[in-house]
Amino acid sequence: MRYIEPHAHMVSRTTDDYLTMVTAGCKAVCEPAFWAGYDRSSVNGFYDYFCQLTEYEPNRAAKFKLPHYSWLCINPKEAEDLVLAREVIAMIPDFLGRKNVLGIGEIGLNKNSRNEYIILEEHVNLAAENNQLILVHTPHLEDKLKGTRLIVDLIKNDSRIDPSRVLIDHIEEHTVKYVIDAGMWGGLTLYPESKCTSPRAIDILEDFGADRLWMNSACDWGVSVPLAVPYAAQEMRRRGYDDDTIDQVFFRNPVKFLRQCENFKVIA
């Protein structure tokens, strides 16, 4: 099969993961900016991280003939410090012209706090001013529905944003309808211990259709599986789905969304 890995934190992974992904049929990997496992103390740490996402990591992936793309932001887990967050946001335009950058992400909410919401608004404004795609992180567990509604409503109320250029990630059964009804795309994140299992993700596809949904591994420093996407394709085969439907979900859907950015060169 062929597939896109639309959300993976490859700075946390070994080169073996690149090799196994390519061997499984991965045609491109996309890496949103994320929390480093600790709160960075200065804007200089983010500068180095953005250089890593736009210089070092694409070169590392290229050794395995795998195109690497990135998204830029300060993650909501680090948004409580408004001074630092604004310094980071002010720096992002300097990186938007780099050839592997897809847009602004993964922005969003973590604990649905006031400061997180302020920085979310400022990220959305940055995306609107620079005509960038948006990738959004939604909170975990009991805060997910509230956070998803806050995020979707904020973006819907900005007339500069085309909802078809927004991907709301980490959706689940109780949030998917709100996202799809808003005209946005939804990401199903496949984690072994949290978020969504392959059977649950496919159940959601069966309930809501596959037109504006994709699956991703979001593999990072925690317990996660870089091959979660092709494993989910195997579950679809087990349920009797044909190759064309599988190709739509795992390759053509992410390509359709991502090619709205002229930097994304993979063609369906």
Secondary structure, DSSP 4 states (H G I P E B T S, - for coil): --EEE-S--GGGS-HHHHHHHHHHTEEEEEE-----SS---SHHHHHHHHHIIIIIHHHHHHTTT--EEEEE---GGGTT-HHHHHHHHHHGGGTTTSTTEEEEEEEE-SS--HHHHHHHHHHHHHHHHHT-EEEEE---GGGHHHHHHHHHHHHHT-TT--GGGEEE-S--TTTHHHHHHTT-EEEEEB-SSSSB-HHHHHHHHHHH-STTEEEE----SSS--TTHHHHHHHHHHHTT--HHHHHIIIIIHHHHHHTTSTT-----
